């Protein structure tokens, strides 16, 4: 059974890295993530749903921008 700790639990966990290269790799990976607030995480349920919704927002934004460009 997997256990997902809450952000509050992991806030003070130490980062363990073996050397400078591993530390740099860790930092580059960490920069690519966003943390959702608890209410949003409960609403969406998983990362796939969040990604799907954000892609639809992007598509809608592009459609709106595209329609404005055509009429101008």
VEXFIKE-67263 format. One record per residue: x, y, z of N, C-alpha, C in turn; residue number from 1; residue in one letter. Coordinates in nm, 3 decimals. Atoms other than C-alpha are relative to their C-alpha. Layout:
N
+---------+---------+---------+---------+---------+---------+---------+---------+---------+-----+---------+
|     npx |     npy |     npz |    capx |    capy |    capz |     cpx |     cpy |     cpz | num | residuo |
+---------+---------+---------+---------+---------+---------+---------+---------+---------+-----+---------+
|       X |       Y |       Z |       X |       Y |       Z |       X |       Y |       Z | NUM |       A |
...
+---------+---------+---------+---------+---------+---------+---------+---------+---------+-----+---------+
//
This chain:
72
+---------+---------+---------+---------+---------+---------+---------+---------+---------+-----+---------+
|     npx |     npy |     npz |    capx |    capy |    capz |     cpx |     cpy |     cpz | num | residuo |
+---------+---------+---------+---------+---------+---------+---------+---------+---------+-----+---------+
|   0.084 |  -0.117 |   0.000 |   0.000 |   0.000 |   0.000 |   0.089 |   0.124 |   0.000 |   1 |       X |
|  -0.081 |  -0.121 |   0.012 |   0.149 |   0.332 |  -0.108 |  -0.053 |   0.109 |   0.093 |   2 |       X |
|   0.037 |  -0.111 |  -0.087 |   0.150 |   0.633 |   0.119 |   0.056 |   0.128 |  -0.061 |   3 |       X |
|  -0.041 |  -0.130 |   0.051 |   0.161 |   0.987 |  -0.017 |   0.000 |   0.100 |   0.115 |   4 |       X |
|  -0.005 |  -0.096 |  -0.109 |   0.284 |   1.227 |   0.250 |  -0.054 |   0.136 |  -0.044 |   5 |       X |
|   0.051 |  -0.134 |   0.029 |   0.129 |   1.570 |   0.272 |   0.117 |   0.096 |  -0.016 |   6 |       X |
|  -0.109 |  -0.097 |   0.013 |   0.335 |   1.878 |   0.177 |   0.054 |   0.046 |   0.135 |   7 |       X |
|  -0.046 |  -0.042 |  -0.132 |   0.347 |   1.973 |   0.544 |   0.097 |  -0.102 |   0.059 |   8 |       X |
|  -0.088 |   0.104 |  -0.051 |   0.507 |   1.638 |   0.627 |   0.137 |   0.003 |  -0.066 |   9 |       X |
|  -0.127 |   0.004 |   0.075 |   0.774 |   1.665 |   0.358 |   0.077 |   0.131 |   0.005 |  10 |       X |
|  -0.061 |  -0.133 |   0.000 |   0.852 |   2.032 |   0.418 |   0.139 |   0.002 |   0.062 |  11 |       X |
|  -0.129 |  -0.003 |  -0.070 |   1.141 |   1.964 |   0.656 |   0.086 |  -0.124 |  -0.025 |  12 |       X |
|  -0.081 |   0.118 |   0.030 |   1.273 |   1.642 |   0.503 |   0.131 |   0.045 |  -0.063 |  13 |       X |
|  -0.129 |  -0.038 |   0.061 |   1.643 |   1.666 |   0.419 |   0.013 |  -0.057 |  -0.141 |  14 |       X |
|  -0.028 |   0.048 |   0.134 |   1.757 |   1.631 |   0.061 |   0.134 |  -0.070 |   0.004 |  15 |       X |
|  -0.122 |   0.079 |  -0.002 |   2.014 |   1.358 |   0.021 |   0.052 |  -0.011 |  -0.143 |  16 |       X |
|  -0.061 |   0.009 |   0.132 |   2.249 |   1.381 |  -0.276 |   0.145 |  -0.044 |   0.016 |  17 |       X |
|  -0.138 |   0.046 |  -0.004 |   2.577 |   1.210 |  -0.350 |   0.082 |   0.078 |  -0.101 |  18 |       X |
|  -0.085 |  -0.078 |   0.087 |   2.791 |   1.480 |  -0.497 |  -0.071 |   0.112 |  -0.072 |  19 |       X |
|   0.049 |  -0.120 |   0.066 |   2.751 |   1.796 |  -0.696 |  -0.090 |  -0.032 |  -0.118 |  20 |       X |
|   0.079 |   0.032 |   0.118 |   2.618 |   1.633 |  -1.015 |  -0.140 |  -0.049 |   0.037 |  21 |       X |
|   0.130 |   0.049 |  -0.041 |   2.339 |   1.452 |  -0.835 |  -0.085 |   0.114 |   0.058 |  22 |       X |
|   0.071 |  -0.114 |  -0.056 |   2.246 |   1.769 |  -0.649 |  -0.056 |   0.089 |  -0.112 |  23 |       X |
|   0.047 |  -0.080 |   0.114 |   2.223 |   1.965 |  -0.978 |  -0.115 |  -0.069 |  -0.072 |  24 |       X |
|   0.107 |   0.075 |   0.065 |   2.009 |   1.689 |  -1.131 |  -0.129 |   0.011 |   0.081 |  25 |       X |
|   0.117 |  -0.014 |  -0.087 |   1.775 |   1.703 |  -0.830 |  -0.063 |   0.138 |  -0.016 |  26 |       X |
|   0.055 |  -0.135 |   0.011 |   1.737 |   2.080 |  -0.857 |  -0.066 |   0.023 |  -0.135 |  27 |       X |
|   0.060 |  -0.020 |   0.132 |   1.668 |   2.068 |  -1.230 |  -0.134 |  -0.072 |  -0.009 |  28 |       X |
|   0.127 |   0.073 |   0.001 |   1.394 |   1.808 |  -1.177 |  -0.102 |   0.074 |   0.085 |  29 |       X |
|   0.092 |  -0.066 |  -0.092 |   1.241 |   1.996 |  -0.885 |  -0.058 |   0.127 |  -0.060 |  30 |       X |
|   0.048 |  -0.125 |   0.059 |   1.209 |   2.319 |  -1.087 |  -0.117 |  -0.022 |  -0.095 |  31 |       X |
|   0.105 |   0.027 |   0.097 |   0.970 |   2.148 |  -1.329 |  -0.135 |  -0.033 |   0.062 |  32 |       X |
|   0.123 |   0.040 |  -0.066 |   0.699 |   2.081 |  -1.070 |  -0.071 |   0.119 |   0.062 |  33 |       X |
|   0.083 |  -0.099 |  -0.066 |   0.413 |   2.287 |  -0.934 |  -0.075 |  -0.068 |   0.111 |  34 |       X |
|   0.074 |   0.056 |  -0.111 |   0.240 |   2.232 |  -0.605 |  -0.142 |   0.055 |  -0.003 |  35 |       X |
|   0.140 |  -0.040 |  -0.003 |  -0.140 |   2.236 |  -0.602 |  -0.046 |   0.020 |   0.144 |  36 |       X |
|   0.062 |  -0.017 |  -0.131 |  -0.338 |   2.365 |  -0.309 |  -0.088 |  -0.122 |   0.027 |  37 |       X |
|   0.074 |   0.120 |  -0.039 |  -0.527 |   2.097 |  -0.117 |  -0.138 |  -0.008 |  -0.064 |  38 |       X |
|   0.134 |   0.004 |   0.057 |  -0.871 |   2.198 |  -0.245 |   0.003 |  -0.035 |  -0.149 |  39 |       X |
|  -0.013 |   0.033 |   0.142 |  -0.756 |   2.179 |  -0.608 |   0.038 |  -0.147 |  -0.019 |  40 |       X |
|  -0.041 |   0.140 |   0.010 |  -0.588 |   1.843 |  -0.554 |  -0.118 |  -0.093 |   0.025 |  41 |       X |
|   0.119 |   0.081 |  -0.026 |  -0.910 |   1.703 |  -0.405 |  -0.098 |   0.006 |  -0.116 |  42 |       X |
|   0.096 |  -0.017 |   0.109 |  -1.122 |   1.845 |  -0.687 |   0.042 |  -0.078 |  -0.125 |  43 |       X |
|  -0.045 |   0.064 |   0.123 |  -0.909 |   1.717 |  -0.976 |   0.037 |  -0.146 |   0.019 |  44 |       X |
|  -0.026 |   0.140 |  -0.028 |  -0.795 |   1.393 |  -0.815 |   0.136 |  -0.051 |  -0.041 |  45 |       X |
|  -0.130 |   0.051 |   0.044 |  -0.483 |   1.324 |  -1.022 |   0.063 |   0.094 |  -0.103 |  46 |       X |
|  -0.076 |  -0.087 |   0.091 |  -0.220 |   1.480 |  -1.246 |  -0.055 |  -0.005 |  -0.142 |  47 |       X |
|   0.052 |   0.012 |   0.136 |  -0.375 |   1.350 |  -1.567 |  -0.119 |   0.094 |  -0.022 |  48 |       X |
|   0.116 |  -0.088 |   0.011 |  -0.698 |   1.541 |  -1.502 |   0.043 |   0.146 |  -0.004 |  49 |       X |
|  -0.050 |  -0.138 |   0.000 |  -0.510 |   1.861 |  -1.421 |   0.060 |   0.034 |  -0.135 |  50 |       X |
|  -0.062 |  -0.025 |   0.130 |  -0.307 |   1.830 |  -1.741 |  -0.104 |   0.013 |  -0.111 |  51 |       X |
|   0.106 |  -0.008 |   0.101 |  -0.620 |   1.767 |  -1.950 |  -0.072 |   0.134 |   0.006 |  52 |       X |
|   0.070 |  -0.128 |  -0.016 |  -0.795 |   2.074 |  -1.809 |   0.089 |   0.116 |  -0.048 |  53 |       X |
|  -0.091 |  -0.107 |   0.042 |  -0.489 |   2.294 |  -1.861 |   0.019 |   0.002 |  -0.151 |  54 |       X |
|  -0.012 |   0.004 |   0.147 |  -0.453 |   2.176 |  -2.222 |  -0.125 |   0.059 |  -0.066 |  55 |       X |
|   0.123 |  -0.058 |   0.055 |  -0.817 |   2.264 |  -2.287 |  -0.003 |   0.152 |   0.016 |  56 |       X |
|  -0.010 |  -0.144 |  -0.020 |  -0.759 |   2.609 |  -2.139 |   0.094 |   0.060 |  -0.105 |  57 |       X |
|  -0.093 |  -0.048 |   0.103 |  -0.460 |   2.651 |  -2.371 |  -0.065 |   0.004 |  -0.137 |  58 |       X |
|   0.068 |   0.004 |   0.130 |  -0.666 |   2.544 |  -2.672 |  -0.104 |   0.111 |  -0.012 |  59 |       X |
|   0.100 |  -0.106 |   0.002 |  -0.945 |   2.785 |  -2.579 |   0.067 |   0.136 |  -0.016 |  60 |       X |
|  -0.075 |  -0.125 |   0.010 |  -0.693 |   3.066 |  -2.537 |   0.051 |   0.021 |  -0.142 |  61 |       X |
|  -0.049 |  -0.011 |   0.138 |  -0.539 |   2.992 |  -2.876 |  -0.115 |   0.027 |  -0.097 |  62 |       X |
|   0.115 |  -0.023 |   0.087 |  -0.885 |   2.982 |  -3.037 |  -0.047 |   0.145 |   0.010 |  63 |       X |
|   0.041 |  -0.140 |  -0.019 |  -0.975 |   3.320 |  -2.888 |   0.100 |   0.094 |  -0.065 |  64 |       X |
|  -0.102 |  -0.086 |   0.062 |  -0.645 |   3.474 |  -2.993 |  -0.003 |  -0.010 |  -0.151 |  65 |       X |
|   0.005 |   0.020 |   0.145 |  -0.677 |   3.323 |  -3.340 |  -0.117 |   0.074 |  -0.062 |  66 |       X |
|   0.118 |  -0.069 |   0.055 |  -1.027 |   3.464 |  -3.389 |   0.019 |   0.151 |   0.003 |  67 |       X |
|  -0.026 |  -0.144 |  -0.006 |  -0.911 |   3.811 |  -3.282 |   0.096 |   0.041 |  -0.112 |  68 |       X |
|  -0.095 |  -0.033 |   0.106 |  -0.623 |   3.799 |  -3.530 |  -0.067 |   0.003 |  -0.136 |  69 |       X |
|   0.067 |   0.009 |   0.130 |  -0.851 |   3.703 |  -3.820 |  -0.089 |   0.121 |  -0.026 |  70 |       X |
|   0.091 |  -0.112 |   0.020 |  -1.094 |   3.990 |  -3.761 |   0.074 |   0.134 |  -0.007 |  71 |       X |
|  -0.072 |  -0.127 |  -0.003 |  -0.827 |   4.256 |  -3.719 |   0.055 |   0.038 |  -0.133 |  72 |       X |
+---------+---------+---------+---------+---------+---------+---------+---------+---------+-----+---------+
//
